Amino acid sequence: MAEITGDRDLLLNGMQEKEEKKILGFNKNIFTMGVVSFLNDVSSEMVFSYIPIFLTTVLGASVTFVGLIEGLADATASILKIFAGRLSDKIRKRKALIVFGYSLSALAKPILAVAMAPWHVLVVRFVDRVGKGTREAPRDALISSSVSNGDVGRAFGFNRGADRLGATVGLVVAFLILPLINNNYRVLFLLSFVASAVAVLVLATFVKEIPPGAKRDGEVDIKFEFKHLGVPFIVFLIASTIFALGTVSEALIILRASGIGVPLHLLPIIYLVFNLTYSILSVPAGSLSDKIGHRNTYMIGMLIFSVAYVLFAKVTSSFAIWFVFAFYGIYAAFTDGVGRAIVADLVQEDRLRATAYGIYNALTGLALLPGSLIFGYIWDKFGPEMAFYYGALLGVLSFIIFAFLRYDDSHVAKRLTK
């Protein structure tokens, strides 16, 4: 694999020398990107958790139209991740695309407050997902380039933990605010703009660009072909996509909790248990991955996932399922950020890094739709137990495929000998 270019390393080393004082153990770029993810998700969860209710009760949309909006929104974001990642590599810029993406999502929220017809919401959701699709691959590439390989797992753990914590806080804030504004969703949407606007301001002001290596005289752009990403990356992509096919929307997990007797008013709280476990353990799991290997940690997460799904299938106690939700949060902490760290391990060529993140994020995101459809069909036809066994089986299958993945983990060995 090609070495990371010297120009980028010089810039990164210079930045680190100037930033001797770290914030919570992270350099300014990593900490600031975590703050941005936190604020943006506070804003997003204040809005998008209530869009289905707003559409059906205020605008009179059908449930089918709600499903259409969400399906188109997710598909748009997933597909755009590939193009945005490739564009970022070609123009050798990360920050501009990230700022543009977050800005689009921020501007969509106040527009939602004046929506008068269901199709207005469709347009707003489309704009928001264009923003997400534009920013995600360049953001992950920037995070991976802002630290050494030996710290990338911890960096992604912090970012994903902050993201999930923001989603949790957003849900709680919306829950507390709605009664004070007489359940006026339009006012809630306007208020949500504050957090997303601050996120864009923080991003534009404090995050520093870490571009791919400068183009040398006579050097041509790398024409994209999968072979340039390497066989190990392709093996990881296959395993992680199959893994994503076995995972389902948290809505179906919550439905399982409801089916075994968890009261309706406690369902948001049991989901909070999953979110908090995920948020709290993301950084420790990322740090562990930097010590024992990103591959090893991700495989542990796969096994935890399969065990959790077996427990979801077998649990019959409304008390015990609370512990299953917490256990399920451990799987997310061990795989979400760590998976992104593995991409950085496998694609060390800076000029292909964002492209790789775009493909990885797109395929694993797109796999959730057919995965959920298959899961739902098995649930309806054979019962929830068989559906969760199906998910656990795919987790084991992806683990077996992943076992064939081998790559240089020398940066881990260096940390272990310190």
C-alpha positions in Angstrom: 0.0 0.0 0.0 1.2 3.5 -0.7 2.5 5.5 2.2 0.7 8.5 3.4 2.2 11.5 1.7 4.9 13.5 3.4 3.2 16.8 2.9 0.1 15.8 4.8 2.3 14.4 7.6 4.3 17.6 7.9 1.1 19.6 8.2 -0.4 17.2 10.8 2.8 17.2 12.8 3.0 20.9 12.7 -0.6 21.2 13.9 0.0 18.8 16.7 3.1 20.7 17.8 1.1 23.9 18.0 -1.7 22.2 19.9 0.3 20.8 22.8 -2.7 21.4 25.1 -5.4 18.9 24.3 -9.0 19.0 25.2 -10.2 15.9 27.0 -7.2 14.1 25.6 -8.0 15.0 21.9 -6.5 17.5 19.6 -8.5 20.5 18.5 -9.7 18.9 15.2 -11.0 15.7 16.8 -12.6 17.5 19.8 -14.2 20.1 17.6 -15.6 17.6 15.1 -17.1 15.7 18.1 -18.8 19.0 19.3 -20.1 19.5 15.8 -21.5 16.0 15.6 -23.1 16.4 19.0 -24.8 19.7 18.2 -26.0 18.6 14.8 -27.6 15.5 16.2 -29.2 17.4 19.1 -30.9 19.5 16.3 -31.7 16.6 14.1 -33.3 14.4 16.7 -35.4 17.4 17.9 -36.9 17.4 14.4 -36.8 14.1 12.6 -38.2 12.0 15.5 -41.4 14.0 15.1 -41.7 14.3 11.3 -43.9 11.2 11.0 -46.3 12.7 13.6 -46.2 16.1 12.0 -46.9 14.6 8.5 -49.8 12.5 9.6 -51.5 14.7 12.2 -50.8 18.2 10.9 -50.4 17.8 7.1 -52.7 14.8 6.7 -50.2 12.6 4.9 -50.6 8.8 4.6 -48.3 6.4 6.3 -47.3 5.2 2.9 -46.1 8.7 2.0 -44.1 8.9 5.3 -42.4 5.6 4.2 -41.7 7.1 0.8 -40.1 10.2 2.3 -37.8 8.2 4.6 -36.9 5.7 1.9 -36.0 8.4 -0.6 -34.1 10.4 2.0 -31.9 7.5 3.1 -31.3 6.3 -0.4 -30.3 9.8 -1.5 -27.8 10.1 1.4 -26.3 6.7 0.8 -25.7 7.2 -3.0 -24.3 10.8 -2.6 -21.7 9.5 -0.1 -19.9 7.8 -2.9 -19.9 10.9 -5.2 -19.0 13.3 -2.4 -16.1 11.1 -1.3 -14.7 10.8 -4.8 -15.1 14.6 -5.3 -13.3 15.3 -2.1 -10.4 13.2 -3.3 -10.3 14.8 -6.7 -10.4 18.4 -5.5 -8.1 17.5 -2.5 -10.4 19.3 -0.1 -12.3 18.1 2.9 -13.5 21.0 5.0 -15.4 22.9 2.3 -17.6 19.9 1.6 -18.1 19.2 5.3 -19.2 22.8 5.9 -21.5 22.8 2.9 -23.1 19.5 4.0 -23.8 20.7 7.5 -25.0 24.0 6.3 -27.6 22.4 4.0 -28.9 20.3 6.8 -29.1 23.3 9.1 -31.0 25.5 6.5 -33.5 22.7 5.9 -34.9 22.8 9.5 -36.4 26.3 9.6 -37.9 25.7 6.1 -39.6 22.7 7.5 -41.4 25.0 10.0 -43.3 26.6 7.2 -44.2 23.5 5.3 -47.9 23.5 4.2 -48.1 20.3 2.3 -46.5 16.8 2.5 -44.5 17.3 -0.6 -42.8 20.3 1.1 -41.5 17.9 3.7 -40.3 15.6 1.0 -38.2 18.5 -0.5 -36.8 19.4 3.0 -35.9 15.9 3.8 -34.2 15.6 0.4 -32.1 18.7 1.0 -31.2 17.5 4.5 -30.1 14.1 3.2 -28.1 15.8 0.4 -26.3 17.6 3.2 -25.6 14.3 5.0 -24.5 12.5 1.9 -22.1 15.4 1.0 -20.4 15.7 4.4 -20.0 12.2 5.7 -17.2 10.7 3.6 -15.0 13.9 3.7 -15.6 14.2 7.4 -14.5 10.6 8.1 -11.4 11.2 5.9 -10.6 14.4 7.8 -10.9 12.7 11.1 -8.7 9.8 10.0 -6.1 12.3 8.8 -6.1 14.4 11.9 -4.5 11.7 14.1 -1.8 9.0 13.7 -3.0 5.5 12.8 -2.3 4.4 16.4 -5.0 6.8 17.7 -7.6 6.6 14.9 -9.9 4.1 16.7 -10.2 6.4 19.8 -10.8 9.4 17.6 -13.7 7.7 15.8 -15.0 6.4 19.0 -15.2 9.9 20.4 -16.9 11.2 17.3 -19.5 8.4 17.1 -20.1 8.6 20.9 -20.7 12.4 20.7 -23.0 11.9 17.7 -25.1 9.3 19.6 -25.1 11.4 22.8 -26.4 14.4 20.8 -29.2 12.2 19.5 -30.1 11.3 23.0 -30.0 14.8 24.3 -32.1 16.0 21.3 -34.8 13.5 22.1 -34.9 14.6 25.8 -34.8 18.3 24.9 -37.8 17.9 22.5 -39.7 15.9 25.1 -39.2 18.7 27.6 -39.9 21.6 25.3 -43.0 20.3 23.5 -45.3 20.7 26.5 -44.0 24.3 27.0 -44.9 25.3 23.4 -48.3 23.5 23.4 -47.0 20.7 21.2 -46.4 23.1 18.3 -44.1 21.2 16.0 -43.4 24.3 13.9 -41.9 26.2 16.8 -39.9 23.1 17.8 -38.4 22.9 14.2 -37.4 26.6 14.4 -35.8 26.1 17.8 -33.8 23.1 16.5 -32.1 25.4 14.0 -30.1 27.1 16.8 -28.0 24.0 17.6 -27.4 23.2 13.9 -26.4 26.8 13.2 -23.9 26.8 16.1 -22.5 23.5 14.8 -21.8 25.1 11.4 -20.2 28.1 13.1 -18.0 26.0 15.3 -17.0 23.8 12.3 -16.1 26.8 10.1 -14.2 28.6 12.8 -12.2 25.9 14.6 -11.7 22.9 12.4 -8.5 22.9 10.3 -8.2 21.5 6.9 -5.9 18.4 6.5 -5.9 17.9 2.7 -4.6 14.9 0.9 -1.0 15.2 -0.2 -0.3 17.9 -2.7 -0.2 16.9 -6.3 3.4 16.7 -7.6 4.6 17.9 -11.0 3.6 15.5 -13.7 1.5 13.4 -11.4 -1.9 12.4 -12.7 -5.1 11.7 -10.7 -5.7 8.1 -9.7 -8.5 6.8 -11.9 -10.9 5.1 -9.6 -11.0 1.3 -9.8 -11.8 -1.1 -7.0 -8.3 -2.7 -7.3 -6.7 0.6 -6.2 -8.5 0.2 -2.9 -6.9 -3.2 -2.4 -8.2 -6.8 -1.8 -8.3 -6.4 2.0 -10.6 -3.4 1.7 -12.9 -5.4 -0.6 -13.0 -8.3 1.8 -13.9 -5.9 4.6 -16.6 -4.3 2.4 -18.2 -7.6 1.7 -18.1 -8.7 5.4 -19.4 -5.4 6.7 -22.2 -5.2 4.1 -23.4 -8.7 4.9 -23.2 -7.7 8.6 -25.4 -4.6 7.8 -27.9 -6.9 6.1 -28.4 -8.6 9.5 -29.0 -5.4 11.4 -32.3 -3.7 11.5 -33.8 -0.4 12.4 -34.0 0.3 16.1 -37.8 0.6 15.6 -38.0 -3.1 15.3 -35.9 -3.7 18.4 -38.2 -1.4 20.3 -41.2 -3.3 18.8 -39.7 -6.5 20.3 -39.6 -4.8 23.7 -43.2 -3.8 23.4 -44.2 -7.3 22.4 -42.9 -8.9 25.6 -44.6 -6.4 27.9 -42.5 -3.2 28.2 -45.1 -0.4 28.8 -45.6 2.2 26.0 -44.4 5.1 28.2 -41.1 3.3 29.0 -40.2 2.5 25.4 -38.3 5.8 24.8 -36.4 5.1 28.1 -35.3 1.6 27.1 -34.0 3.0 23.8 -32.2 5.6 25.9 -30.4 2.7 27.7 -29.1 1.5 24.4 -28.0 5.1 23.4 -26.3 5.8 26.6 -24.4 2.5 26.7 -23.3 3.2 23.1 -22.2 6.7 23.9 -20.3 5.9 27.1 -18.4 2.9 25.7 -17.5 4.4 22.3 -14.2 6.0 23.4 -13.1 3.1 25.6 -13.9 0.7 22.7 -12.0 2.9 20.3 -9.0 3.0 22.7 -9.1 -0.7 23.1 -9.1 -1.1 19.3 -5.9 1.0 19.1 -4.3 -1.4 21.6 -5.4 -4.9 20.5 -6.1 -4.1 16.8 -9.1 -2.6 15.0 -9.8 -5.9 13.3 -9.9 -7.8 16.5 -12.1 -5.3 18.2 -14.6 -5.3 15.3 -14.8 -9.1 15.4 -15.5 -9.0 19.1 -18.3 -6.6 18.2 -19.7 -9.0 15.6 -19.9 -11.8 18.2 -21.5 -9.4 20.8 -24.1 -8.5 18.1 -24.9 -12.2 17.4 -25.3 -13.0 21.1 -27.5 -9.9 21.6 -29.8 -11.0 18.8 -30.0 -14.5 20.2 -31.0 -12.9 23.6 -33.6 -10.8 21.8 -35.0 -14.0 20.4 -35.1 -15.9 23.7 -35.9 -13.2 26.2 -39.4 -13.3 27.7 -39.1 -11.1 30.7 -39.9 -7.4 30.4 -37.3 -6.8 33.2 -34.5 -8.8 31.5 -34.8 -7.1 28.2 -33.4 -3.9 29.7 -30.1 -5.6 30.2 -30.3 -6.9 26.6 -30.7 -3.4 25.3 -27.6 -2.3 27.3 -25.7 -5.3 26.0 -26.8 -4.4 22.4 -25.3 -0.9 23.0 -21.9 -2.6 23.6 -22.0 -4.1 20.1 -22.6 -0.6 18.5 -19.6 0.9 20.5 -17.3 -1.9 19.3 -18.2 -1.7 15.6 -19.4 1.8 14.5 -16.3 3.9 15.0 -13.9 0.9 14.8 -15.3 0.1 11.3 -14.3 3.6 10.2 -10.8 3.1 11.7 -10.4 -0.1 9.7 -11.0 1.8 6.5 -8.1 4.1 7.5 -5.9 1.1 8.0 -6.8 -0.5 4.7 -6.7 2.6 2.5 -3.6 4.5 3.4 -3.4 6.4 0.1 -4.7 9.8 1.1 -6.1 10.5 -2.4 -8.5 7.6 -2.2 -9.4 7.8 1.5 -12.7 9.8 1.1 -13.7 7.6 -1.8 -13.3 4.5 0.3 -15.3 6.1 3.1 -18.0 7.0 0.7 -18.3 3.4 -0.7 -18.2 1.9 2.8 -20.8 4.2 4.3 -23.0 3.9 1.2 -23.1 0.1 1.0 -23.6 -0.5 4.7 -26.3 2.2 4.7 -28.1 0.8 1.6 -28.0 -2.7 3.1 -30.2 -1.6 6.0 -33.3 -1.3 3.7 -33.3 -4.9 2.2 -32.1 -6.2 5.6 -35.1 -4.6 7.4 -37.5 -5.9 4.7 -36.2 -9.5 5.0 -36.2 -9.2 8.8 -39.8 -8.0 8.8 -40.9 -10.7 6.4 -39.4 -13.4 8.6 -41.0 -11.8 11.6 -44.5 -11.8 10.0 -44.1 -15.3 8.5 -42.3 -17.2 11.3 -42.3 -14.9 14.4 -39.8 -12.5 15.9 -37.7 -15.3 17.4 -36.7 -16.6 13.9 -36.1 -13.0 12.6 -33.6 -12.4 15.4 -32.0 -15.8 14.7 -31.6 -14.8 11.1 -29.8 -11.6 12.1 -27.5 -13.5 14.5 -26.7 -16.0 11.7 -25.7 -13.2 9.3 -23.5 -11.8 12.1 -21.7 -15.2 12.4 -21.4 -15.4 8.6 -19.8 -12.0 8.4 -17.5 -12.9 11.2 -16.3 -16.0 9.3 -15.6 -13.9 6.2 -13.9 -11.3 8.2 -11.6 -13.9 9.7 -9.9 -14.2 6.3 -9.0 -10.5 6.4 -5.3 -9.9 7.1 -3.4 -6.6 7.0 -0.5 -4.8 8.6 -1.3 -3.8 12.2 2.2 -2.7 13.0 1.0 0.6 14.6 -0.8 -1.5 17.2 2.3 -3.5 18.0 4.2 -0.2 18.5 1.6 1.0 21.1 1.7 -2.3 22.9 5.4 -2.1 23.4 5.2 1.4 24.9 
